[in-house]
Amino acid sequence: MGSTRMKSGTSQKLVLNMITTAVMIKLGKVYGNLMVDLKPTNKKLADRAIRIVMHAAGLDENEAKEYLELSGMNPKAAIVMYMTKTDKETAMNLLSQNMGFVTKAIDDYRANNGRPA
């Protein structure tokens, strides 16, 4: 059976998770199903950033580390750099022009025939 309080707490948690997920999507903090807006300030977060870039871009660990280092440890920029084959400055400009949305930055670059807008 279970307690009513426990069921209520579970439903509240589900609703709050849905709200925060929707907000993160609207703010451009996700790419696919990955939370990519991460500041790797310690080893654990750096390892997570590597895994995020690996998964998002289909890279191996060494390639993901290389792109992260080139991007200044910015997972969003590293993904855009790889997907558009551009440098950090171009990737950051693309992200800036597209309000931080990785997908929009990549699509914008491709829509302009590989030239930044």
Backbone as ProteinMPNN parsed JSONL, in Angstrom:
{"seq_chain_A": "MGSTRMKSGTSQKLVLNMITTAVMIKLGKVYGNLMVDLKPTNKKLADRAIRIVMHAAGLDENEAKEYLELSGMNPKAAIVMYMTKTDKETAMNLLSQNMGFVTKAIDDYRANNGRPA", "coords_chain_A": {"N_chain_A": [[0.827, -1.195, 0.0], [1.623, 1.487, 1.05], [2.484, 4.801, 2.238], [0.402, 7.727, 2.289], [1.656, 10.177, 2.443], [4.178, 9.546, 1.44], [3.557, 8.893, -1.207], [2.613, 11.362, -2.071], [4.909, 12.92, -1.824], [6.506, 11.708, -3.768], [5.066, 12.276, -6.121], [5.223, 15.066, -6.091], [7.969, 15.386, -6.449], [8.29, 14.323, -9.031], [6.824, 16.184, -10.549], [8.297, 18.545, -10.029], [10.761, 17.792, -11.165], [9.994, 17.608, -13.867], [9.373, 20.293, -14.37], [11.862, 21.613, -13.897], [13.41, 20.359, -15.843], [12.141, 21.216, -18.198], [12.652, 23.968, -17.999], [15.468, 24.019, -18.169], [15.81, 23.13, -20.788], [14.557, 25.217, -22.209], [16.323, 27.281, -21.592], [18.57, 26.633, -22.994], [20.47, 24.871, -22.027], [20.854, 22.262, -22.559], [21.747, 19.584, -24.781], [20.508, 17.506, -27.05], [19.818, 14.826, -25.064], [21.436, 15.583, -23.024], [22.871, 17.384, -20.329], [24.62, 20.042, -21.005], [25.684, 22.464, -20.245], [28.008, 23.04, -18.324], [30.332, 23.736, -15.814], [33.405, 22.685, -15.386], [34.764, 22.498, -12.5], [36.128, 20.898, -10.793], [37.769, 17.673, -10.408], [35.871, 15.594, -10.633], [33.747, 16.868, -12.015], [35.138, 17.587, -14.309], [35.706, 15.092, -15.411], [33.08, 14.318, -15.929], [32.42, 16.249, -17.85], [34.091, 15.456, -19.942], [32.944, 12.966, -20.564], [30.426, 13.859, -21.4], [31.032, 15.362, -23.723], [32.189, 13.318, -25.224], [29.973, 11.612, -25.614], [28.065, 13.35, -26.842], [29.337, 14.219, -29.187], [30.32, 11.944, -30.278], [32.946, 11.1, -29.866], [36.19, 9.676, -28.982], [37.778, 9.212, -25.755], [40.278, 10.603, -25.633], [40.1, 12.397, -27.807], [37.888, 13.901, -26.989], [38.921, 15.082, -24.649], [40.912, 16.652, -25.833], [39.41, 18.493, -27.415], [37.959, 19.711, -25.366], [40.042, 20.95, -23.927], [40.988, 22.719, -25.903], [38.775, 24.337, -26.039], [38.788, 25.738, -23.719], [37.848, 24.359, -21.551], [35.057, 24.254, -21.866], [32.219, 22.636, -22.334], [30.005, 23.056, -24.127], [31.104, 24.728, -26.121], [33.142, 23.049, -26.998], [31.712, 20.96, -28.195], [30.4, 22.347, -30.269], [32.64, 23.267, -31.649], [33.746, 20.839, -32.588], [31.598, 19.759, -34.119], [31.261, 21.675, -36.088], [33.729, 22.015, -37.066], [35.385, 24.207, -36.368], [37.237, 26.938, -34.786], [37.814, 27.948, -31.318], [37.031, 30.654, -30.936], [35.225, 31.133, -33.053], [33.284, 29.197, -32.466], [32.39, 30.126, -29.96], [31.326, 32.591, -30.745], [29.254, 31.697, -32.417], [27.671, 30.364, -30.509], [27.022, 32.542, -28.889], [25.563, 34.174, -30.672], [23.369, 32.594, -30.95], [22.052, 32.466, -28.552], [23.213, 30.683, -26.72], [22.386, 28.14, -27.385], [23.26, 24.997, -28.38], [22.443, 23.281, -30.506], [21.144, 25.114, -32.202], [23.294, 26.8, -32.806], [24.99, 25.1, -34.265], [23.278, 24.42, -36.404], [22.864, 26.987, -37.474], [25.426, 27.621, -38.391], [25.744, 25.652, -40.377], [23.639, 26.321, -42.065], [24.531, 28.625, -43.189], [26.28, 27.808, -45.101], [28.653, 26.814, -43.951], [29.875, 29.075, -43.048], [30.341, 31.443, -40.48], [27.602, 33.398, -39.285]], "CA_chain_A": [[0.0, 0.0, 0.0], [2.451, 2.687, 1.127], [1.849, 5.923, 2.923], [-0.085, 8.819, 1.452], [2.703, 11.204, 2.448], [5.235, 9.084, 0.542], [3.047, 9.033, -2.567], [2.544, 12.791, -2.336], [6.286, 13.373, -2.021], [6.956, 11.187, -5.058], [4.424, 13.033, -7.196], [5.811, 16.407, -6.083], [9.305, 15.28, -7.036], [8.118, 14.136, -10.47], [6.395, 17.469, -11.119], [9.439, 19.465, -9.977], [11.726, 17.341, -12.173], [9.487, 17.999, -15.181], [9.501, 21.753, -14.485], [13.272, 21.995, -14.043], [13.866, 19.87, -17.143], [11.608, 22.133, -19.207], [13.382, 25.238, -17.882], [16.828, 23.814, -18.69], [15.693, 23.06, -22.251], [14.253, 26.576, -22.683], [17.495, 28.135, -21.392], [19.657, 26.2, -23.863], [21.49, 24.201, -21.235], [20.912, 20.858, -22.947], [21.965, 19.215, -26.184], [19.934, 16.164, -27.049], [19.36, 14.52, -23.706], [22.585, 15.826, -22.148], [23.051, 18.689, -19.712], [25.948, 20.407, -21.504], [26.155, 23.734, -19.688], [28.691, 22.57, -17.127], [31.633, 24.347, -15.55], [34.185, 21.648, -14.697], [35.603, 23.16, -11.5], [36.887, 19.907, -10.037], [38.063, 16.463, -11.182], [34.627, 14.871, -10.912], [33.032, 17.582, -13.071], [35.959, 17.496, -15.528], [35.444, 13.758, -15.959], [31.719, 14.357, -16.474], [32.472, 17.05, -19.074], [34.696, 14.6, -20.969], [31.925, 11.987, -20.976], [29.377, 14.58, -22.132], [31.546, 15.665, -25.063], [32.323, 12.028, -25.903], [28.652, 11.13, -26.009], [27.399, 14.303, -27.727], [30.024, 14.345, -30.471], [30.755, 10.638, -30.769], [34.408, 11.084, -29.829], [36.79, 8.854, -27.934], [38.158, 10.004, -24.586], [41.388, 11.514, -25.94], [39.588, 13.475, -28.666], [37.027, 14.751, -26.161], [39.817, 15.881, -23.802], [41.574, 17.647, -26.692], [38.448, 19.554, -27.738], [37.667, 20.449, -24.129], [41.189, 21.817, -23.645], [40.98, 23.791, -26.906], [37.626, 25.213, -25.793], [38.886, 26.361, -22.407], [37.026, 23.519, -20.66], [33.657, 24.621, -22.069], [31.631, 21.539, -23.11], [29.185, 23.54, -25.233], [31.998, 25.189, -27.174], [33.856, 21.881, -27.529], [30.792, 20.253, -29.091], [30.217, 23.18, -31.465], [33.919, 23.24, -32.378], [33.87, 19.569, -33.298], [30.526, 19.57, -35.102], [31.394, 22.646, -37.181], [35.154, 22.046, -37.453], [35.838, 25.59, -36.224], [38.06, 27.216, -33.61], [37.085, 28.362, -30.118], [36.429, 31.977, -31.124], [34.059, 30.975, -33.923], [32.276, 28.443, -31.709], [31.828, 31.013, -28.942], [30.49, 33.56, -31.459], [28.046, 30.993, -32.831], [26.85, 30.171, -29.312], [26.533, 33.852, -28.468], [24.539, 34.601, -31.633], [22.22, 31.699, -30.841], [21.63, 32.495, -27.149], [23.773, 29.563, -25.988], [21.816, 26.871, -27.821], [24.23, 24.249, -29.173], [21.816, 22.832, -31.755], [20.926, 26.283, -33.057], [24.607, 27.269, -33.258], [25.441, 24.181, -35.319], [22.37, 24.603, -37.542], [23.145, 28.307, -38.032], [26.679, 27.506, -39.132], [25.49, 24.829, -41.569], [22.721, 27.057, -42.94], [25.328, 29.658, -43.858], [27.286, 27.104, -45.897], [29.918, 26.661, -43.242], [30.442, 30.369, -42.666], [29.613, 32.062, -39.375], [26.694, 34.488, -39.7]], "C_chain_A": [[0.871, 1.258, 0.0], [1.71, 3.833, 1.757], [1.435, 7.007, 1.934], [0.973, 9.917, 1.341], [3.819, 10.833, 1.461], [4.808, 9.246, -0.918], [3.002, 10.504, -2.981], [3.94, 13.347, -2.62], [6.829, 12.925, -3.365], [6.351, 11.983, -6.203], [4.958, 14.464, -7.248], [7.176, 16.397, -6.746], [9.211, 15.132, -8.551], [7.738, 15.452, -11.15], [7.564, 18.457, -11.131], [10.518, 19.076, -10.991], [11.288, 17.738, -13.574], [9.657, 19.504, -15.397], [10.955, 22.151, -14.707], [13.833, 21.514, -15.372], [13.401, 20.807, -18.251], [12.35, 23.467, -19.185], [14.783, 25.113, -18.463], [16.823, 23.745, -20.213], [15.479, 24.458, -22.812], [15.445, 27.52, -22.562], [18.693, 27.725, -22.247], [20.779, 25.488, -23.125], [21.62, 22.725, -21.562], [21.209, 20.727, -24.435], [21.545, 17.762, -26.281], [19.37, 15.896, -25.668], [20.474, 14.737, -22.686], [22.582, 17.244, -21.599], [24.478, 19.139, -20.038], [26.498, 21.699, -20.926], [26.764, 23.462, -18.313], [30.013, 23.302, -17.001], [32.454, 23.348, -14.74], [35.198, 22.253, -13.725], [36.373, 22.187, -10.611], [37.043, 18.65, -10.895], [36.793, 15.71, -11.567], [33.856, 15.533, -12.055], [33.809, 17.572, -14.382], [35.744, 16.142, -16.199], [34.051, 13.694, -16.581], [31.699, 15.135, -17.789], [33.064, 16.234, -20.223], [33.661, 13.604, -21.485], [30.805, 12.644, -21.781], [29.825, 14.844, -23.562], [31.705, 14.375, -25.866], [30.978, 11.576, -26.462], [28.007, 12.049, -27.055], [28.012, 14.328, -29.12], [30.486, 13.011, -31.044], [32.264, 10.5, -30.819], [34.913, 10.061, -28.834], [37.297, 9.782, -26.832], [39.265, 11.013, -24.894], [40.942, 12.677, -26.816], [38.728, 14.442, -27.86], [37.869, 15.643, -25.258], [40.468, 16.992, -24.618], [40.634, 18.804, -27.021], [38.08, 20.367, -26.499], [38.805, 21.405, -23.791], [41.23, 22.991, -24.617], [39.861, 24.798, -26.654], [37.718, 25.955, -24.467], [38.004, 25.662, -21.389], [35.549, 23.918, -20.68], [33.008, 23.536, -22.935], [30.787, 21.991, -24.301], [30.063, 23.968, -26.409], [32.734, 24.012, -27.81], [32.976, 21.121, -28.517], [30.611, 21.04, -30.385], [31.499, 23.175, -32.3], [34.041, 21.962, -33.196], [32.844, 19.453, -34.424], [30.635, 20.522, -36.294], [32.822, 22.732, -37.714], [35.694, 23.479, -37.45], [36.71, 25.73, -34.985], [37.18, 27.718, -32.459], [36.359, 29.688, -30.339], [35.157, 31.885, -31.971], [32.942, 30.254, -33.187], [31.606, 29.331, -30.666], [30.93, 32.076, -29.588], [29.174, 32.926, -31.897], [27.107, 30.779, -31.643], [26.238, 31.491, -28.85], [25.388, 34.332, -29.366], [23.259, 33.783, -31.506], [21.805, 31.468, -29.39], [22.074, 31.25, -26.358], [23.234, 28.2, -26.378], [22.781, 26.16, -28.767], [23.632, 23.851, -30.519], [21.617, 23.994, -32.716], [22.243, 26.807, -33.609], [25.117, 26.406, -34.408], [24.594, 24.361, -36.574], [22.617, 25.927, -38.244], [24.398, 28.26, -38.894], [26.464, 26.745, -40.439], [24.584, 25.547, -42.558], [23.44, 28.149, -43.726], [26.472, 29.045, -44.65], [28.641, 27.055, -45.248], [30.595, 27.967, -42.904], [29.658, 30.906, -41.491], [28.773, 33.217, -39.872], [27.266, 35.842, -39.343]], "O_chain_A": [[0.849, 2.018, -0.969], [0.48, 3.85, 1.811], [2.048, 7.174, 0.879], [1.159, 10.51, 0.278], [4.337, 11.689, 0.743], [5.596, 9.68, -1.759], [3.321, 10.841, -4.122], [4.127, 14.144, -3.54], [7.538, 13.68, -4.032], [7.05, 12.327, -7.156], [5.128, 15.019, -8.334], [7.503, 17.298, -7.519], [9.981, 15.759, -9.278], [8.275, 15.787, -12.206], [7.794, 19.131, -12.134], [11.124, 19.951, -11.609], [12.112, 18.16, -14.385], [10.041, 19.937, -16.483], [11.251, 22.94, -15.605], [14.659, 22.203, -15.972], [14.178, 21.152, -19.141], [12.644, 24.032, -20.239], [15.238, 26.007, -19.175], [17.741, 24.253, -20.858], [16.137, 24.85, -23.776], [15.567, 28.461, -23.346], [19.724, 28.398, -22.228], [21.925, 25.511, -23.572], [22.397, 22.01, -20.929], [20.956, 21.634, -25.227], [22.157, 16.889, -25.666], [18.54, 16.655, -25.167], [20.457, 14.142, -21.609], [22.319, 18.198, -22.332], [25.434, 18.672, -19.419], [27.679, 21.996, -21.108], [26.114, 23.633, -17.282], [30.732, 23.466, -17.987], [32.224, 23.182, -13.542], [36.35, 22.49, -14.087], [37.176, 22.603, -9.776], [36.498, 18.582, -11.997], [36.661, 15.243, -12.698], [33.368, 14.851, -12.956], [33.207, 17.55, -15.456], [35.616, 16.064, -17.421], [33.864, 13.087, -17.636], [31.034, 14.724, -18.74], [32.584, 16.317, -21.353], [33.516, 13.419, -22.694], [30.293, 12.055, -22.733], [29.082, 14.579, -24.507], [31.392, 14.343, -27.056], [30.866, 11.205, -27.631], [27.462, 11.566, -28.048], [27.299, 14.445, -30.117], [30.988, 12.955, -32.167], [32.802, 9.853, -31.717], [34.177, 9.623, -27.95], [37.245, 11.003, -26.974], [39.19, 12.161, -24.457], [41.356, 13.815, -26.596], [38.828, 15.657, -28.028], [37.573, 16.829, -25.109], [40.568, 18.131, -24.162], [41.023, 19.968, -26.917], [37.908, 21.583, -26.584], [38.559, 22.549, -23.41], [41.477, 24.127, -24.211], [39.981, 25.97, -27.011], [36.819, 26.723, -24.126], [37.475, 26.293, -20.474], [34.88, 23.918, -19.647], [33.222, 23.514, -24.147], [30.845, 21.38, -25.368], [29.793, 23.61, -27.556], [32.927, 23.984, -29.026], [33.455, 20.687, -29.566], [30.663, 20.468, -31.474], [31.439, 23.088, -33.526], [34.402, 22.007, -34.372], [33.188, 19.091, -35.549], [30.156, 20.211, -37.384], [33.09, 23.434, -38.69], [36.363, 23.909, -38.389], [36.901, 24.776, -34.231], [35.97, 27.887, -32.609], [35.193, 29.825, -29.966], [34.138, 32.489, -31.638], [31.781, 30.653, -33.273], [30.386, 29.291, -30.509], [29.886, 32.422, -29.035], [28.11, 33.532, -31.768], [25.898, 30.986, -31.753], [25.07, 31.541, -28.465], [24.374, 34.833, -28.879], [22.187, 34.234, -31.91], [21.275, 30.412, -29.044], [21.383, 30.822, -25.435], [23.593, 27.199, -25.759], [23.083, 26.675, -29.843], [24.253, 24.063, -31.561], [21.891, 23.871, -33.91], [22.303, 27.218, -34.768], [25.615, 26.925, -35.407], [25.128, 24.445, -37.68], [22.586, 25.993, -39.473], [24.421, 28.8, -40.0], [26.954, 27.16, -41.489], [24.748, 25.394, -43.769], [22.996, 28.543, -44.805], [27.508, 29.679, -44.849], [29.665, 27.232, -45.91], [31.762, 27.979, -42.513], [28.429, 30.838, -41.491], [29.182, 33.94, -40.78], [26.642, 36.868, -39.616]]}, "name": "protein", "num_of_chains": 1, "seq": "MGSTRMKSGTSQKLVLNMITTAVMIKLGKVYGNLMVDLKPTNKKLADRAIRIVMHAAGLDENEAKEYLELSGMNPKAAIVMYMTKTDKETAMNLLSQNMGFVTKAIDDYRANNGRPA"}
